[in-house]
Amino acid sequence: MNAYLLLFHNTPGVLQTRKALQAANVEFRVQDIPRALRGGCGLCIRLHCLPEDALRWVIPGATQAIYRCAGEEYVLVKEC
């Protein structure tokens, strides 16, 4: 499993995704976006999962992008 960051256009998107992850009993962490990345609201969600599972949490209109964490680097998986 890899670590992924989900970036959002706004804070309600973070809250909506957080609620969905909690309902599915998925472990995650809400955190500030790393300096190397940019995001609309400044918050992101970090979770460990399989690549196809990361895409499952995309909410159209709310999710901005998904990045895979590769050490100190971030690899764009999907621009939403």
N, C-alpha and C positions, 0 to 999 in steps of 0.2 A: 504494500500500500504506500501511496505517496501523500505528501502534504499538499493541500491546495488552498489558495486564497480566492474568495469570492468578493469582488468589488461591486459597489452599488452606486446608483445615481443619487440616491437620497436615503436619509435615515429610516423612513417608513419601509423601504425595501429590506434593510437590515433586520428590522423588527419582524417583518412578515416571514423572512427566511428563518430567523431564529425560532419563531413559533413553530414552523413546519419541522425543523430539525428536532426540536424538543418533543413534538408529538410522535416523531419516528424513533425516539430514543437514540439519536445519533450524537456522539460526543463532538463538541466544537468549542471554539473560543472566539468571542468578538474582541477585536483589537484595532489599534490604529494602523492605518496603511503604512507599510514600510516606505522610507524616504525615496527609494529607487522607483517606486510606482506612484501613479496619480489616480485619484478617485474622486467622484463627485461629492461624497459626504465626509470623507476622511476616515471612515470606519470600514473594516472588512471582517469577513468570517473565515477562520482557518479551521480546516478539518482534514483528517486522514481517511482516505478512501481509495477505491479503485477509480481509474479514469472515467469509466462510464457512469459511476455513481456521482461524481462531481457534476457532470452535466445534468443530472436529474434535478438538481436544486436551482437551476436557472429559472427565474421568474421574469417573463417578458415585460419590458418596461421598467423593471426594478434592478435587475442584475446588469452591471456594466461590463464585467469581464471576469474570466477565470484564469488564474495563473497557477502553474505547478511550481512548487518550491524545490530548487536544486541548490542546496547549500546556501550560499549568500546571494544567489541569482534567482530570478523569477522568469519562467518561460511561459509566454502567452499560449493558452490552450484554446480559448475562444473569446472573441470580441462579440458582445451581445448587442 
